[in-house]
């Protein structure tokens, strides 16, 4: 921290006591911090500029590891909402402090041991305890006995699923699907694998909240109302979200 006072023009006829009144506005702690910064700047090649850049880099690393992190979309499995090459901002605090993923959230997770040795982005269709079926008489996915109209985000021309399934999501697990169902490898493709295609909540990196780039596709990723209306399993409570979070 730079605590040096800016030089100011003053009357040379001022009395000595005037100078004493403004000569030192910082206490011992301020002087100690200034001395520490000065020593660090002197040690680094480039001085204060290098120290400032180093502190900015450290801040960005901490931000990326613990708060938010950008991810690039590598495939068309979430079209049209997320297109190949889009950069999304993932909120890594969305499911901390007791909060859990909710139906309809778009999440990024580590698929190691379940989908493959990579990070994936999918939409949460079922949470722990949910009964997920495809498909009902209207052709829609049914969660806990309620049909889910996915027409607002499902890729045009795709059906909710060409693969029938009838699953109960285990506690602390998630059933996930891509929005472009005909091009998505998701929970349907791993029903017979260890874990039954379910993603452990602990492997979720965070919730994709914004599309940042390209600028023309900048948008907030909201939770569809159709999933918000799905009832909780009897005897189970709805997943919670921390105050101020959005879906």
N, C-alpha and C positions, 0 to 999 in steps of 0.2 A: 504494500500500500504506500503511495507517495503522499506524504503528509507535509511536504515543503509548501510554505506559504508563497503566493505569487508576490513578486516585488511591487511595491506601490510607491508613487511619488509623494513625498511629504515635505512639509516646511522645514528647512534646515535650521530654523530658529527655535524649533520645538525644544522643550526642556528635556533633560535626561530621563526624568520620570515618565514622560510620554513614551519614550522608547521602551522602557521596562514593561509598560502595560501591554504592549503588543508583541514583544520579542519572542515569547514562548507560550503558545496556547495549548501545546500538547503535554500530556503527563508522561511519566516514566514508561508506561506501556506503549504509548505511541512512538516514543523515541526508540524503544527496543524493536518494535516491528519495522520501523524505517531502517534501522541498522541491519536487520536480518535480510530485508529485501535488497538493500545496497550490496551486502556481501554476496548474496546469491547472484545478483546481476553481474557483479565483478568477476565471479567464478566462471560464468557462462560466456563462451565466444559470442559476440554480438550484443552483450550487455542487456539492457532492459527490454529491447525489442525481442530478443531471443527468449527471455524469461516470460514475456507476455504471450508469445506464441506457444510456448511450452504449457503454460497454465490453461490456455484456450483448448489445446489438444487434450489435456488431462480432463477438462470439463466435458468435452465431447465424448470421450471414452466412457466416463462415468454415466453420462446421459444415455448413451447407446446400450450399455450393459444393464442398467437398472430402471430406466424410465421409458424411453421410446426408442424405436429402432426402425430404419427404413428397410424394406424388402422389395426386391424386383420380382415381378410375376414372370415365371419362365414358360408357362404353357397356357393353352386356351381353356383349361378345365373350369374356369370361373367366369367365362364370357356370358353375357355381354358386360356385366358389371365390372369385371377386372379383365383387361386385355393383355396380351403378351407385351412385355416391356414396361408395363405400368409400374410406378414406384408407389408403394403403399406405406403409410406410417402406422406402425404397430405399437399399441399401448401396452407396455409390459407391466403396468401397475393395475390393469383392469381387473385382474383376478387375484389380487393380493388382499390381505386384511379381511379374509373371510368371504370374499365374493367368489362366485363361480360362473362358468360359461352358461349362457342361456340359449334356448332354442332360437334359431335365426341369426345368431352372432356369426360373423366371419372371423375365423381364428387361424393363426399360424402355429403349427406344432412340429415337434421333432418326430419324424416317422420311423426312426431307427428301431428295428425289431418288429415293426408292424407293417409299414408301407414300403420302407426302403431307407437307405442311409442318406436322408436329406430332410430339409424342412418343407412342409406342405401348407397350402392355404385351402381351406374348405369351409363350408357352411355347416353349423351345428343343426342337426335335425332332431336328435333325441339326446336327452341327458339321463343321468342315473335314475333307474326305475321305470323309464318310459317304455311303453309298448308301441313299437313302430311297425307298420304294416304297409305293404304295397301289393296291390293297390285296391282302393275301394271301388264301388260300382260306377263311380264317375271317373275313375282313372287317376284319382289323386292319392298322394301319400296320406295315411291316417296315423295320427299320434294320439294315444290314449283315448281312442274312440272318436276323435274329431278330425274331419277332413281338413287338409291344409291347402289352400289355393295358392300355388306358387307362381301364378301367371305373371306377377309383377317383376320377377327376376329370373325366371327360368328361360334358358336360351330359346329363341323363337324356333318352333318346329320340333323341339324336343318333348318327349313325354316324360312324366316324373320318373319313370324307370321302366326299362324293358326286362329287368331282372326282378322277379317276385321275391319278396322276403317277408318274414314275420319274426321279429326279434324283440327281446327284452333287454334293454341296456343295463349293464351291471352298475352297481354303485361306484361312483368315482370314475365313470367311463363316459364316452361320448360316441354317438353315431353320426358320422359326417358324410356329406355328399357335395359334389361340385355342382355349380349352377348349369354348366354345359354338360348335361348328363351323358350324352352320347360320346363325349371326349374325356370324361373324367374317370380316373382310377381312384376309387374311394372305398368306403366301408363295404359296399356291395361286392367288391372284387375279392374281399378277404374274409368272407363269412366262414369259410372252412379253415382259415389259418388260425394259429395260436392267438387267442384274444378275440376271435370271432369278428375281426374287422373293427373292433372298438378301440378308441384312443384314450389312454389314461389322462385324466385331467392334469396330472402332474407334468405331463409332457407338453402341455400347451405353453407356448412362448408368450403369447399375448393376443389381443383382439385388434384386428385391422379396422381402424377408425376413419382413415382418410386416404383418398387417392391424391398424391402430391404432384405426380408428373406422368404424362405431359400436362402442361398448363391447361390445355383445352379439355382435359378430362378430370380436372380438379373437382372433387366432390367428397361429401361426407357419406360414409357407409352406415346407413340406418338399419335398425332391426325391423324386418317386415311385420306389419300388424297381424298378419295371418298366423304367425308363430306366437305372438304375444297372447293370442286368444286361446291357445291350447291349454286345457286344464291339467293340473298336476295329478300325478298318480295318487290314488286314494291312500291316505296315510303318509304321504310324502309332502314336503313343503317345497315351494317354488325356489329355484336358485336365486340367491340375492345378488345385489350389485351395490357397490359403495356409493355414497352420496355424490352426486354430480356426474356420475358416469352415464353414458348414453349407449343405446344399442345400435 
